Amino acid sequence: MVTMTIAPVRPSGPTPVQSRPIQSRPVQPLEGKARARRTDAIVSDLRDVSHQADTDELTRQLIETNAAVARSMASRYRNRGIDLDDLEQVALLGLTKAAQRFDPNAGHDFLSFAVPTVRGELRRHFRDSGWMVRPPRRVQDLQTRIASAQEELESRLGRSPRPSEVAAHLDESTSDIVEALAADGCFTPTSLDARVADGSSSLGDLLGEEDRSLAQAEAKVMLDPLMRGLTARDRRIVRLRYYQEQTQQEIATSVGLTQAQVSRVLTRILTDLKAGLVERPPAA
């Protein structure tokens, strides 16, 4: 008796691929070409996955692989009035938004898609939070463009560009560029407590104050000719009211008038003095 062994029948066509979860693993910091190769590999895997959990894991790896790029972009904005740690958080937020919106089937390079998003988040953060003294919006926007233009022109010219060269590069007027450059300190105005010179004085110590005696001297020069044109009684009433600060009733008792009469006299005197100041020609 012959015993026959029948092999199982295999279905024709390609063997179906079993979907398996993407293993979570830490991403080591990469540089240059290594980062680009790792990014391309992750994007390629994203095209093939079908489970949301796999997509989420690969998106996390995509963010971690390119986190150094976002931090590098944030560092370009250092020393402009916002802590570098805060800038890096903003840049990483932009990178995360880009990774979550990225379509691996669109044929785009990931960083070409992500960099504008990160830059936009940084500029928006400066626009909304970075100005301690807020200039006009057009100046804020222009100053951000100037910063990028200066970096590009410095590498091309080998020196700091002139305002006219920046203006030509951005197709803006030189006066607008100068105005925006003058507003540069609005990010971090100098403290009035900052030490100057030999360190014994602060900036606030060197600022001038309102000199009331100077204003009084100027008023005296302008009013003296007009005061000489008043009658002796009117000059006495002005002196009692505005120099000795007596009340109208006290003045009335001194000059032999009623309080109502003193009020009318003062109104007339002030009206005449104001008219004299307006009509008086300026000194040569």
C-alpha positions in Angstrom: 0.0 0.0 0.0 1.4 3.3 -1.1 0.9 6.2 1.2 0.7 9.7 -0.6 1.4 12.9 1.1 -0.5 15.8 -0.4 1.2 19.2 0.0 -1.1 22.1 1.0 -2.2 24.2 -2.0 -0.7 27.7 -1.9 -2.8 30.6 -3.4 -1.4 32.1 -6.6 -0.2 35.6 -6.8 2.0 37.7 -4.4 2.2 36.7 -0.8 0.1 39.2 1.3 2.2 41.4 3.6 1.2 41.4 7.2 1.1 44.9 8.8 3.1 45.1 11.9 3.4 48.0 14.4 6.3 50.4 14.1 8.6 49.9 17.1 9.1 53.0 19.2 12.8 53.8 19.6 14.8 56.9 20.5 16.2 59.0 17.8 19.9 59.9 18.1 21.0 63.4 17.1 22.1 63.4 13.5 23.9 66.0 11.3 23.8 66.9 7.7 23.5 64.1 5.2 22.8 61.5 8.0 19.8 63.6 9.1 18.6 63.9 5.5 18.9 60.2 4.9 17.0 59.4 8.1 14.3 61.9 7.2 13.9 60.4 3.8 13.6 56.9 5.3 10.9 58.0 7.8 8.9 59.8 5.0 9.2 56.6 2.9 7.8 54.5 5.8 5.0 57.1 6.3 3.8 56.3 2.7 3.4 52.6 3.5 1.7 52.6 7.0 -2.0 52.1 7.4 -2.4 52.2 11.2 -2.8 55.6 13.0 -0.5 54.4 15.8 2.3 53.7 13.2 1.7 57.2 11.7 2.0 58.8 15.1 5.2 57.0 16.0 6.8 57.9 12.6 5.7 61.5 13.0 7.4 61.6 16.4 10.6 60.3 14.9 10.4 62.8 12.1 10.1 65.7 14.7 13.0 64.3 16.8 15.2 63.8 13.8 14.9 67.4 12.7 14.6 69.1 16.2 18.2 70.3 15.8 17.2 72.2 12.7 14.5 74.0 14.5 16.8 74.9 17.4 19.3 76.2 14.9 16.7 78.5 13.4 15.7 79.8 16.8 19.4 80.6 17.6 19.5 83.1 14.7 17.0 85.3 16.7 19.0 85.3 20.0 19.9 88.5 21.8 16.8 90.3 20.5 14.9 90.5 23.8 13.4 87.0 24.1 15.1 84.1 25.9 16.6 81.5 23.7 14.8 78.7 25.6 11.5 80.4 24.7 12.5 80.8 21.1 13.5 77.1 20.9 10.1 76.1 22.2 8.4 78.2 19.6 10.5 76.7 16.8 9.8 73.2 18.0 6.1 74.0 18.0 6.4 75.1 14.4 8.2 71.9 13.6 5.5 69.8 15.2 2.8 71.6 13.3 4.7 71.1 10.1 5.2 67.3 10.8 1.5 66.8 11.6 0.4 68.6 8.4 3.0 67.0 6.1 1.7 64.8 3.3 4.3 62.1 2.5 2.6 61.4 -0.8 2.8 64.9 -2.1 6.4 64.5 -3.2 7.8 67.4 -1.2 11.0 67.4 0.8 10.1 67.6 4.4 12.5 70.4 5.4 11.4 72.5 2.4 7.9 72.2 3.8 8.8 72.6 7.5 11.3 75.5 7.5 8.8 78.2 6.4 6.4 77.0 9.1 9.1 77.3 11.8 10.2 80.7 10.5 6.6 81.9 10.5 6.1 80.8 14.1 9.2 82.6 15.2 8.3 85.8 13.5 4.8 85.7 14.8 6.1 85.3 18.3 8.3 88.3 17.9 5.5 90.3 16.5 3.1 89.5 19.3 5.4 89.2 22.3 8.8 90.6 21.5 8.3 94.4 21.4 8.6 96.3 24.7 8.1 99.6 22.8 5.7 98.8 19.9 6.5 100.7 16.6 4.1 100.6 13.6 3.3 97.2 12.2 5.0 97.9 8.9 8.2 98.7 10.8 8.0 95.4 12.7 7.5 93.4 9.5 10.3 95.3 7.6 12.8 94.8 10.4 12.3 91.0 10.3 12.9 91.2 6.5 16.0 93.3 7.1 17.5 90.8 9.5 17.3 88.0 6.8 18.6 90.3 4.1 21.6 91.4 6.2 22.6 87.8 6.7 22.4 87.1 3.0 24.2 90.2 2.0 27.0 89.8 4.6 27.8 86.4 3.3 27.8 87.7 -0.3 29.7 91.0 0.3 32.0 89.9 3.0 31.0 92.9 5.1 28.0 94.6 6.7 25.7 95.9 4.0 24.9 99.6 3.8 21.2 100.7 4.3 21.1 101.6 0.6 22.2 98.1 -0.3 19.6 96.5 2.0 16.9 98.8 0.5 17.9 97.7 -3.1 17.8 94.1 -2.1 14.3 94.4 -0.5 13.0 96.8 -3.1 12.2 99.4 -0.4 13.1 103.0 0.0 16.3 103.8 1.9 14.4 106.1 4.3 12.1 103.2 5.3 15.1 101.0 5.9 16.8 103.6 8.1 13.5 104.1 10.1 13.3 100.3 10.7 17.0 100.1 11.7 16.4 103.0 14.2 13.7 101.0 15.8 16.0 98.1 16.5 16.2 98.9 20.2 12.5 98.5 20.7 13.0 94.8 21.4 15.2 95.5 24.3 15.4 99.2 25.3 18.4 100.1 27.4 17.6 100.2 31.1 17.8 103.6 32.8 19.7 101.7 35.6 22.4 100.7 33.1 25.8 101.9 34.2 27.7 104.3 31.8 31.1 105.9 31.5 33.2 104.9 34.5 30.3 103.0 36.2 29.7 105.6 38.8 26.5 106.9 37.1 23.5 105.3 35.5 21.9 106.3 32.3 18.9 107.8 34.2 21.3 110.0 36.2 22.4 111.7 32.9 18.9 112.5 31.6 17.7 116.0 32.0 14.7 117.0 34.1 12.1 119.7 33.5 13.5 123.0 34.8 10.6 125.0 36.2 12.8 128.0 36.8 13.6 128.1 33.1 10.0 128.2 32.2 9.3 130.9 34.7 12.1 133.0 33.4 10.8 132.7 29.8 7.3 133.6 31.0 8.7 136.7 32.9 10.5 137.9 29.7 7.3 137.6 27.7 4.9 139.1 30.3 7.0 142.0 31.6 6.3 144.3 28.7 2.6 143.6 28.9 2.5 144.0 32.7 4.0 147.4 32.4 1.0 148.4 30.3 -1.4 147.7 33.1 -2.7 150.3 35.6 -1.1 150.3 39.1 -4.3 148.7 40.6 -4.4 145.9 38.0 -0.7 145.1 38.6 -1.4 145.0 42.3 -4.3 142.6 41.8 -2.2 140.3 39.6 0.6 140.3 42.2 -1.8 139.5 45.1 -3.5 136.7 43.1 -0.7 134.9 41.3 2.4 135.7 43.4 1.0 135.9 46.9 -1.9 133.4 46.1 -4.6 135.4 48.0 -8.2 134.6 47.5 -10.5 136.9 45.6 -12.2 137.9 48.9 -8.8 138.8 50.4 -7.9 140.9 47.4 -11.3 142.6 47.5 -10.6 143.7 51.1 -7.1 145.0 50.2 -8.1 147.1 47.2 -11.6 148.2 48.3 -13.6 146.2 45.8 -16.2 143.5 46.1 -15.3 139.9 45.4 -17.5 139.9 42.2 -15.6 143.1 41.0 -12.3 141.4 41.6 -13.4 138.4 39.6 -14.4 140.5 36.7 -11.1 142.5 36.8 -9.0 139.3 36.8 -11.0 138.0 33.8 -10.4 141.2 31.9 -6.7 141.3 32.8 -6.1 137.7 31.7 -8.0 138.3 28.4 -5.9 141.4 27.7 -2.6 139.5 28.5 -3.5 136.6 26.3 -4.4 138.9 23.4 -1.1 140.7 23.9 0.9 137.5 23.8 -0.8 136.4 20.5 -0.4 139.8 18.9 3.1 140.4 20.1 5.6 139.8 17.2 8.3 137.2 17.8 11.7 138.5 19.0 14.3 138.9 16.3 
